[in-house]
Amino acid sequence: MATAKEAQDEIVKETGNQNVTVLQLDLSSQASVRELAAEVLRTERKLDVLIHNAGFAETFRKSKSVDGIEFTMATNHYGPFLLTHLLIDLLKRSGPSRIVVVASELYRFASVNLDNLNPVGSLPAYLYYVSKCANIMFTRELARRLEGTSVTANCLHPGMIDSGIWRNVPFPLTLPMRVIKSFFKTTVEGAQTSLYLACSEEVQGVTGKYFMDCKEATLSASISDMERARKLWEESAKIVKLTEKEIMAETGNTKLLIKHVDISSLTSVRAFAKEVVATEPVIDVLIHNAGVAQGFNNKVTPDGLEFTMATNYYGPFLLTHLLIDLLKRSEQGRIVIVSSKLYQFASLNPANVNSINPVNYFSLFPIHLYNLSKFAEIMFTQELARRLQGTKVTANCLHPGVIDTGIWRNVPFPISILFKPIQMCFRTPEEGARTSIYLSVSPDVETITGQYFRGCKVHQLNRRVQHVARQHELWEASKKLVKLGSEDPQI
């Protein structure tokens, strides 16, 4: 704080501006970031510019923040990410406003590993480069999300600057660094592009760009992948534990509720449904989107159900029953079930309990259980649609396409190595959500029920999954397995 106080005194002396405030912040600590944001929101009515200039670089010494996050990433990426979210409402109210993120050309020597965003065991010197990659990806995704607002976001390479960031260079590397630093920019020279982006009229309205020496620069193709930027954003939100209120501030939707359910647990499903019934007067749309695909591990839930079937089929089956009365209160209730065309590689015999609850299943093709659950979902949808005839509730299912989501995290090694290049051909989550959204809100399907969709169009199912008698048998057997009682809502 002593250095900050000296800078404050110098600014006041040179400018005559007495309205200069110094606040303490440890960017590596989420608690400290939240405290600073709370203080700013309490004392400031306007925020014109937010500059993320703080940076940390370590050479060999590995360390973690108080939150258990690798220290370089915590300071250079996660702290600014969280602070931006906490202050975004104030920035929007202050528009036109600007967010400036100080990155570095060193991003070219690294790549963000989206499968390990808390690399506590990695070489800290390399993680500085990784954090600069993250800064740029964050800026571009931030700019995309802020489209339509009066807030812009840009990032920059300030040049190599003789600043305090080099204090952690260990001996004997300090010896050549003394010579090298003589060619570095001064701190004043290094601040010019930040100042340009913060106040120049030339960049009013410019957003999502990368600058060097006050000019727009070209980024490498490897860091321009917006899908990777989106994934980094979503995973970063989890790591900094963004709250419901903060998501509301970002989206402007003040009617957002987040509730927890373990869809594989019948107890959790019942507790979740009980809370929804107690707090919500009506449900317009129920989307069964959760899904799991296991590797070679054979898992059984505490309810005695095979884990994949419990998550993908039995949980949604029970939840639909428990919430059906709220759906019937809607003017036009819709139930949307995300299945998959992989159902074609499965078959189900409800008369055989091992077929519908394969707790001892083993195969060289573990994806079969996933396929089986998708088969069951389609049978459930068609039987549900028949039972809901005469009500205002429809039920349809769909194949969303093959999507690059977290469902693939259970692909076992070494198959995971071969899987990486294949994932590049998959749909993004936004692309994969289109048919689900179409079935949820489109007037085109207002009265359509019991159908299977692909690409927002009705698609023909094979005969095996449309066996009406077996659909009925599966329904009755499922009621027993999820322990539906006479006191529960009936369909």
C-alpha positions as CSV (number, residue, x, y, z in Angstrom):
1,M,0.0,0.0,0.0
2,A,3.0,2.3,0.5
3,T,3.7,2.4,-3.2
4,A,0.1,3.0,-4.0
5,K,0.0,5.9,-1.5
6,E,3.0,7.4,-3.2
7,A,1.3,7.2,-6.6
8,Q,-1.8,8.7,-5.1
9,D,0.2,11.7,-3.7
10,E,2.0,12.1,-7.0
11,I,-1.3,12.2,-9.0
12,V,-2.9,14.7,-6.7
13,K,0.2,16.9,-6.8
14,E,0.6,16.9,-10.6
15,T,-3.1,17.2,-11.5
16,G,-4.6,19.0,-8.6
17,N,-7.4,16.3,-8.5
18,Q,-8.1,15.6,-4.9
19,N,-10.6,12.9,-5.8
20,V,-8.1,10.0,-6.0
21,T,-8.9,6.9,-3.9
22,V,-6.7,4.0,-3.1
23,L,-8.3,0.6,-2.3
24,Q,-6.4,-2.6,-1.3
25,L,-7.0,-5.7,-3.4
26,D,-5.5,-9.2,-3.4
27,L,-6.5,-10.3,-6.9
28,S,-5.5,-13.9,-6.1
29,S,-8.2,-14.1,-3.3
30,Q,-11.8,-14.4,-4.2
31,A,-12.8,-13.0,-0.8
32,S,-10.6,-9.9,-1.3
33,V,-12.1,-9.4,-4.8
34,R,-15.6,-9.6,-3.5
35,E,-14.7,-7.1,-0.6
36,L,-13.3,-4.6,-3.1
37,A,-16.3,-4.9,-5.4
38,A,-18.7,-4.4,-2.5
39,E,-16.8,-1.3,-1.5
40,V,-16.8,0.1,-5.0
41,L,-20.5,-0.5,-5.4
42,R,-21.2,1.1,-2.0
43,T,-19.2,4.3,-2.7
44,E,-19.3,4.8,-6.5
45,R,-22.3,5.7,-8.6
46,K,-20.4,5.4,-11.9
47,L,-17.6,3.4,-13.4
48,D,-16.3,4.6,-16.8
49,V,-13.2,2.4,-17.2
50,L,-12.1,-0.8,-15.6
51,I,-8.4,-1.7,-16.4
52,H,-7.1,-5.1,-15.5
53,N,-3.4,-4.3,-15.2
54,A,-2.2,-6.3,-12.3
55,G,0.0,-9.3,-13.1
56,F,2.1,-11.9,-11.4
57,A,4.9,-14.0,-12.8
58,E,6.8,-16.7,-11.0
59,T,9.7,-18.8,-12.4
60,F,9.9,-22.1,-10.6
61,R,8.3,-21.8,-7.2
62,K,4.8,-23.4,-7.3
63,S,2.1,-21.9,-5.1
64,K,-1.7,-21.9,-4.6
65,S,-4.0,-19.1,-3.6
66,V,-6.1,-19.2,-0.4
67,D,-8.9,-20.6,-2.6
68,G,-6.7,-23.5,-3.7
69,I,-6.2,-22.1,-7.2
70,E,-2.8,-22.1,-8.9
71,F,-1.4,-18.6,-7.9
72,T,-0.5,-17.2,-11.3
73,M,-3.9,-18.2,-12.8
74,A,-5.7,-16.9,-9.8
75,T,-4.0,-13.5,-10.0
76,N,-3.9,-12.9,-13.7
77,H,-7.1,-14.6,-14.9
78,Y,-9.6,-15.7,-12.2
79,G,-9.4,-12.5,-10.1
80,P,-10.1,-10.2,-13.1
81,F,-12.8,-12.5,-14.4
82,L,-14.6,-12.4,-11.0
83,L,-14.1,-8.7,-10.5
84,T,-15.6,-7.9,-14.0
85,H,-18.7,-9.9,-13.2
86,L,-19.2,-8.1,-9.8
87,L,-18.8,-4.7,-11.4
88,I,-20.6,-5.3,-14.7
89,D,-23.9,-3.8,-13.6
90,L,-22.2,-0.6,-12.6
91,L,-20.3,-0.5,-15.9
92,K,-23.6,-1.0,-17.8
93,R,-25.3,1.9,-15.9
94,S,-22.3,4.1,-16.6
95,G,-22.2,3.6,-20.4
96,P,-20.5,4.2,-22.6
97,S,-17.9,2.5,-20.6
98,R,-14.8,0.4,-21.3
99,I,-13.0,-2.7,-20.0
100,V,-9.3,-2.9,-20.8
101,V,-7.4,-6.1,-20.2
102,V,-3.6,-6.1,-20.2
103,A,-2.4,-9.4,-21.9
104,S,0.9,-10.1,-23.6
105,E,2.4,-11.3,-26.9
106,L,3.8,-14.2,-24.8
107,Y,0.3,-15.8,-25.3
108,R,1.8,-17.2,-28.5
109,F,4.0,-19.6,-26.6
110,A,1.2,-21.3,-24.7
111,S,-2.3,-22.8,-24.9
112,V,-5.1,-23.0,-22.3
113,N,-5.8,-26.6,-21.3
114,L,-9.6,-26.6,-20.9
115,D,-9.3,-30.0,-19.2
116,N,-7.1,-28.6,-16.5
117,L,-7.9,-25.0,-15.6
118,N,-6.3,-25.2,-12.2
119,P,-2.8,-26.4,-13.1
120,V,-1.3,-26.5,-9.7
121,G,1.5,-28.8,-10.6
122,S,2.7,-27.0,-13.8
123,L,5.8,-24.8,-14.2
124,P,4.8,-21.3,-13.1
125,A,6.9,-19.6,-15.7
126,Y,4.9,-21.3,-18.4
127,L,1.6,-20.5,-16.6
128,Y,2.2,-16.8,-17.0
129,Y,1.9,-17.4,-20.8
130,V,-1.2,-19.5,-20.2
131,S,-2.8,-16.7,-18.1
132,K,-2.2,-14.3,-21.0
133,C,-3.9,-16.7,-23.3
134,A,-6.8,-16.8,-20.9
135,N,-6.9,-12.9,-20.7
136,I,-7.4,-12.7,-24.5
137,M,-10.0,-15.5,-24.6
138,F,-11.9,-13.9,-21.8
139,T,-11.8,-10.5,-23.4
140,R,-13.2,-11.8,-26.7
141,E,-16.0,-13.8,-25.1
142,L,-16.8,-10.8,-22.8
143,A,-17.1,-8.5,-25.8
144,R,-19.4,-11.0,-27.5
145,R,-21.6,-11.2,-24.4
146,L,-21.7,-7.4,-24.1
147,E,-22.9,-6.9,-27.7
148,G,-25.9,-4.6,-27.6
149,T,-24.8,-2.8,-24.5
150,S,-22.8,0.4,-24.2
151,V,-19.8,-1.5,-22.7
152,T,-16.7,-2.4,-24.8
153,A,-13.9,-4.8,-24.0
154,N,-10.5,-4.8,-25.5
155,C,-7.1,-6.3,-24.6
156,L,-3.5,-5.4,-25.4
157,H,0.2,-6.2,-25.4
158,P,1.9,-3.4,-23.5
159,G,5.4,-4.3,-24.6
160,M,8.3,-5.6,-22.4
161,I,8.3,-3.2,-19.5
162,D,10.8,-2.8,-16.7
163,S,8.3,-3.2,-13.9
164,G,8.1,-5.0,-10.6
165,I,6.9,-8.2,-12.3
166,W,10.5,-9.2,-12.7
167,R,11.3,-9.2,-9.0
168,N,10.7,-13.0,-8.8
169,V,13.4,-13.9,-11.4
170,P,15.8,-16.1,-9.4
171,F,19.5,-16.0,-9.2
172,P,21.6,-16.5,-11.5
173,L,19.0,-15.5,-14.1
174,T,19.0,-12.0,-12.5
175,L,22.4,-11.4,-14.0
176,P,21.5,-11.5,-17.7
177,M,18.2,-9.9,-16.9
178,R,20.0,-6.7,-15.8
179,V,21.3,-6.3,-19.3
180,I,18.1,-7.4,-21.1
181,K,16.0,-5.0,-19.0
182,S,18.0,-2.0,-20.4
183,F,16.1,-2.5,-23.7
184,F,12.7,-2.7,-22.0
185,K,10.1,0.1,-22.1
186,T,9.7,2.3,-19.1
187,T,6.4,2.0,-17.1
188,V,5.2,5.3,-18.7
189,E,5.9,4.0,-22.2
190,G,4.2,0.6,-21.4
191,A,1.1,2.3,-20.2
192,Q,0.4,4.2,-23.5
193,T,-1.8,1.5,-25.1
194,S,-3.8,1.0,-22.0
195,L,-4.4,4.7,-21.8
196,Y,-5.3,4.8,-25.5
197,L,-7.9,2.1,-25.1
198,A,-9.2,3.7,-21.9
199,C,-9.9,7.2,-23.2
200,S,-9.2,7.7,-26.9
201,E,-12.2,8.6,-29.1
202,E,-10.6,6.6,-31.9
203,V,-11.7,3.4,-30.2
204,Q,-15.2,4.4,-29.1
205,G,-17.4,1.5,-30.0
206,V,-14.5,-0.8,-30.9
207,T,-14.7,-4.1,-29.0
208,G,-13.3,-7.6,-28.8
209,K,-9.9,-6.5,-30.4
210,Y,-6.3,-6.9,-29.5
211,F,-3.9,-3.9,-29.6
212,M,-0.2,-3.3,-29.7
213,D,1.4,0.2,-29.7
214,C,-2.0,1.8,-29.9
215,K,-2.9,-0.1,-33.1
216,E,-5.1,-3.1,-33.7
217,A,-3.0,-6.3,-34.0
218,T,-3.7,-9.7,-35.5
219,L,-4.2,-12.7,-33.1
220,S,-3.0,-16.2,-34.0
221,A,-5.7,-18.6,-35.3
222,S,-5.2,-20.9,-32.3
223,I,-6.6,-18.3,-29.9
224,S,-9.4,-17.1,-32.1
225,D,-11.6,-20.1,-31.5
226,M,-14.8,-18.6,-29.9
227,E,-16.0,-22.0,-28.8
228,R,-12.9,-22.5,-26.7
229,A,-13.4,-19.0,-25.3
230,R,-17.0,-19.9,-24.3
231,K,-15.9,-23.0,-22.6
232,L,-13.2,-21.1,-20.7
233,W,-15.8,-18.6,-19.6
234,E,-18.2,-21.3,-18.3
235,E,-15.6,-23.3,-16.5
236,S,-14.1,-20.1,-15.0
237,A,-17.6,-19.2,-13.7
238,K,-17.6,-22.5,-11.8
239,I,-14.1,-22.0,-10.4
240,V,-14.9,-18.5,-9.0
241,K,-18.3,-19.7,-7.8
242,L,-20.5,-17.1,-9.5
243,T,-23.8,-16.8,-7.7
244,E,-27.3,-16.6,-9.0
245,K,-27.4,-12.9,-8.4
246,E,-24.2,-12.3,-10.4
247,I,-25.6,-14.3,-13.4
248,M,-28.7,-12.1,-13.2
249,A,-26.5,-9.0,-13.5
250,E,-24.8,-10.4,-16.5
251,T,-27.9,-11.4,-18.4
252,G,-30.5,-8.9,-17.1
253,N,-32.9,-11.7,-16.2
254,T,-34.1,-11.1,-12.7
255,K,-36.3,-14.2,-12.5
256,L,-33.6,-16.8,-12.5
257,L,-33.7,-19.5,-9.9
258,I,-31.1,-22.2,-9.4
259,K,-32.0,-25.4,-7.7
260,H,-29.9,-28.5,-7.1
261,V,-31.0,-32.0,-8.1
262,D,-29.0,-35.3,-8.4
263,I,-31.2,-36.8,-11.1
264,S,-29.7,-40.3,-10.4
265,S,-31.0,-40.2,-6.8
266,L,-34.8,-40.8,-6.3
267,T,-34.5,-39.1,-2.9
268,S,-33.0,-36.0,-4.5
269,V,-35.6,-36.0,-7.3
270,R,-38.4,-36.1,-4.7
271,A,-36.8,-33.3,-2.6
272,F,-36.4,-31.1,-5.7
273,A,-39.9,-31.7,-6.9
274,K,-41.3,-31.0,-3.4
275,E,-39.6,-27.6,-3.4
276,V,-40.7,-26.8,-6.9
277,V,-44.4,-27.7,-6.1
278,A,-44.2,-25.6,-3.0
279,T,-42.8,-22.5,-4.7
280,E,-44.1,-22.5,-8.3
281,P,-47.8,-22.1,-9.3
282,V,-47.3,-23.5,-12.8
283,I,-44.7,-25.0,-15.1
284,D,-44.8,-24.2,-18.8
285,V,-41.9,-26.3,-20.1
286,L,-40.0,-29.2,-18.6
287,I,-36.8,-30.1,-20.4
288,H,-35.1,-33.4,-19.6
289,N,-31.6,-32.5,-20.7
290,A,-29.3,-34.1,-18.1
291,G,-27.3,-37.0,-19.3
292,V,-24.4,-39.2,-18.3
293,A,-22.3,-41.6,-20.3
294,Q,-20.1,-44.0,-18.3
295,G,-16.8,-45.5,-19.3
296,F,-16.0,-49.1,-18.3
297,N,-17.0,-48.5,-14.7
298,N,-20.1,-50.3,-13.6
299,K,-22.0,-48.2,-11.0
300,V,-25.2,-48.8,-9.1
301,T,-27.1,-46.0,-7.3
302,P,-28.1,-46.2,-3.6
303,D,-31.6,-47.0,-4.9
304,G,-30.3,-50.1,-6.6
305,L,-30.5,-48.7,-10.1
306,E,-27.8,-48.9,-12.8
307,F,-26.3,-45.4,-12.8
308,T,-26.6,-44.5,-16.5
309,M,-30.2,-45.6,-16.6
310,A,-31.0,-43.9,-13.3
311,T,-29.6,-40.6,-14.5
312,N,-30.9,-40.6,-18.1
313,Y,-34.2,-42.3,-17.7
314,Y,-35.5,-43.2,-14.2
315,G,-34.8,-39.8,-12.7
316,P,-36.7,-37.9,-15.5
317,F,-39.5,-40.6,-15.4
318,L,-40.0,-39.9,-11.7
319,L,-39.7,-36.2,-11.9
320,T,-42.2,-36.0,-14.7
321,H,-44.8,-37.7,-12.6
322,L,-44.1,-35.5,-9.6
323,L,-44.4,-32.3,-11.6
324,I,-47.2,-33.3,-14.0
325,D,-50.0,-31.4,-12.1
326,L,-48.0,-28.1,-12.4
327,L,-47.6,-28.8,-16.1
328,K,-51.4,-29.4,-16.5
329,R,-52.0,-26.0,-15.0
330,S,-50.2,-24.3,-17.9
331,E,-52.1,-22.9,-20.9
332,Q,-49.9,-25.0,-23.1
333,G,-47.5,-27.2,-21.2
334,R,-44.6,-28.9,-23.0
335,I,-42.3,-31.8,-22.0
336,V,-39.1,-32.0,-24.0
337,I,-36.9,-35.1,-23.7
338,V,-33.3,-35.0,-25.1
339,S,-32.7,-38.5,-26.5
340,S,-30.2,-39.6,-29.2
341,K,-30.2,-41.4,-32.5
342,L,-27.9,-43.9,-30.8
343,Y,-31.1,-45.5,-29.6
344,Q,-30.9,-47.4,-32.9
345,F,-28.1,-49.5,-31.5
346,A,-30.1,-50.8,-28.5
347,S,-33.1,-52.9,-27.7
348,L,-35.1,-53.3,-24.6
349,N,-37.3,-56.0,-23.2
350,P,-39.4,-54.7,-20.2
351,A,-40.3,-58.3,-19.2
352,N,-36.6,-58.9,-18.3
353,V,-35.5,-56.9,-15.3
354,N,-31.9,-57.2,-16.3
355,S,-32.7,-55.5,-19.6
356,I,-34.3,-52.4,-17.9
357,N,-32.0,-52.3,-14.9
358,P,-28.7,-53.9,-16.0
359,V,-26.8,-53.6,-12.7
360,N,-24.4,-56.4,-13.6
361,Y,-23.9,-55.3,-17.2
362,F,-20.4,-55.6,-18.7
363,S,-19.4,-55.1,-22.3
364,L,-16.4,-54.1,-24.4
365,F,-18.8,-51.3,-25.6
366,P,-19.7,-49.3,-22.5
367,I,-21.6,-46.8,-24.6
368,H,-24.4,-49.5,-24.9
369,L,-25.9,-48.4,-21.6
370,Y,-26.1,-44.9,-22.9
371,N,-27.8,-46.1,-26.0
372,L,-30.2,-48.2,-23.9
373,S,-31.2,-45.2,-21.8
374,K,-31.9,-43.2,-25.0
375,F,-34.1,-46.1,-26.3
376,A,-36.0,-46.0,-23.0
377,E,-36.5,-42.2,-23.2
378,I,-38.2,-42.5,-26.6
379,M,-40.5,-45.3,-25.4
380,F,-41.3,-43.2,-22.4
381,T,-42.1,-40.1,-24.5
382,Q,-44.5,-41.9,-26.8
383,E,-46.3,-43.6,-23.9
384,L,-46.4,-40.3,-22.0
385,A,-47.9,-38.5,-25.0
386,R,-50.7,-41.2,-25.3
387,R,-51.5,-40.8,-21.6
388,L,-51.6,-37.0,-21.8
389,Q,-54.1,-37.0,-24.7
390,G,-57.0,-34.8,-23.9
391,T,-54.9,-32.5,-21.7
392,K,-53.0,-29.3,-22.7
393,V,-49.6,-31.0,-22.2
394,T,-47.5,-32.3,-25.1
395,A,-44.5,-34.5,-25.0
396,N,-41.8,-34.8,-27.6
397,C,-38.2,-36.1,-27.8
398,L,-35.3,-35.3,-30.0
399,H,-31.8,-36.0,-31.2
400,P,-29.7,-32.9,-30.6
401,G,-26.7,-34.0,-32.7
402,V,-23.3,-35.0,-31.3
403,I,-22.3,-32.1,-29.1
404,D,-19.0,-31.2,-27.5
405,T,-20.1,-31.1,-23.8
406,G,-19.0,-32.4,-20.5
407,I,-20.7,-35.7,-21.1
408,W,-17.5,-36.9,-22.8
409,R,-15.3,-36.5,-19.7
410,N,-15.8,-40.2,-18.8
411,V,-14.2,-41.4,-22.0
412,P,-11.4,-43.6,-20.7
413,F,-7.7,-43.5,-21.6
414,P,-6.3,-44.3,-24.1
415,I,-9.6,-43.9,-26.1
416,S,-9.6,-40.2,-24.9
417,I,-6.5,-39.6,-27.0
418,L,-8.1,-40.7,-30.2
419,F,-11.3,-38.9,-29.2
420,K,-9.7,-35.4,-29.1
421,P,-9.6,-34.8,-32.9
422,I,-13.0,-36.2,-33.3
423,Q,-14.5,-33.7,-30.9
424,M,-13.5,-30.9,-33.2
425,C,-16.3,-32.0,-35.6
426,F,-19.0,-32.0,-32.9
427,R,-21.6,-29.3,-32.6
428,T,-21.3,-26.5,-30.0
429,P,-23.8,-26.6,-27.1
430,E,-25.6,-23.6,-28.7
431,E,-26.0,-25.5,-31.9
432,G,-27.1,-28.6,-30.1
433,A,-29.7,-26.7,-28.1
434,R,-31.6,-25.5,-31.1
435,T,-34.1,-28.3,-31.4
436,S,-34.7,-28.3,-27.7
437,I,-35.5,-24.6,-27.8
438,Y,-37.6,-25.1,-30.9
439,L,-39.8,-27.7,-29.2
440,S,-40.0,-25.5,-26.1
441,V,-41.2,-22.3,-27.6
442,S,-42.1,-22.6,-31.3
443,P,-45.8,-22.1,-32.2
444,D,-45.2,-24.6,-35.1
445,V,-45.3,-27.5,-32.6
446,E,-47.9,-26.2,-30.3
447,T,-50.2,-29.3,-30.7
448,I,-47.7,-31.9,-31.9
449,T,-47.0,-34.7,-29.4
450,G,-45.4,-38.1,-29.2
451,Q,-42.9,-37.3,-32.0
452,Y,-39.1,-37.6,-32.5
453,F,-37.3,-34.6,-33.9
454,R,-33.9,-34.0,-35.6
455,G,-32.8,-30.6,-36.8
456,C,-36.1,-29.1,-35.8
457,K,-38.1,-31.5,-38.0
458,V,-40.1,-34.7,-37.3
459,H,-38.0,-37.7,-38.0
460,Q,-39.0,-41.3,-38.5
461,L,-38.3,-43.8,-35.7
462,N,-37.6,-47.5,-36.2
463,R,-40.3,-50.0,-35.5
464,R,-38.5,-51.6,-32.6
465,V,-38.7,-48.5,-30.3
466,Q,-42.4,-47.9,-31.3
467,H,-43.7,-51.2,-29.9
468,V,-46.8,-50.0,-28.1
469,A,-47.2,-53.0,-25.8
470,R,-43.6,-52.8,-24.7
471,Q,-43.8,-49.1,-24.1
472,H,-46.7,-49.8,-21.7
473,E,-44.8,-52.6,-20.0
474,L,-41.7,-50.4,-19.6
475,W,-44.0,-47.7,-18.0
476,E,-45.4,-50.1,-15.5
477,A,-42.1,-51.7,-14.6
478,S,-40.5,-48.2,-14.2
479,K,-43.2,-47.2,-11.8
480,K,-42.2,-50.1,-9.5
481,L,-38.4,-49.4,-9.9
482,V,-38.8,-45.7,-8.9
483,K,-41.3,-46.6,-6.2
484,L,-44.2,-44.5,-7.3
485,G,-47.0,-44.8,-4.8
486,S,-50.7,-44.3,-4.8
487,E,-50.2,-40.9,-3.0
488,D,-48.0,-39.7,-5.9
489,P,-49.4,-37.9,-8.9
490,Q,-50.5,-40.3,-11.6
491,I,-50.4,-40.0,-15.4
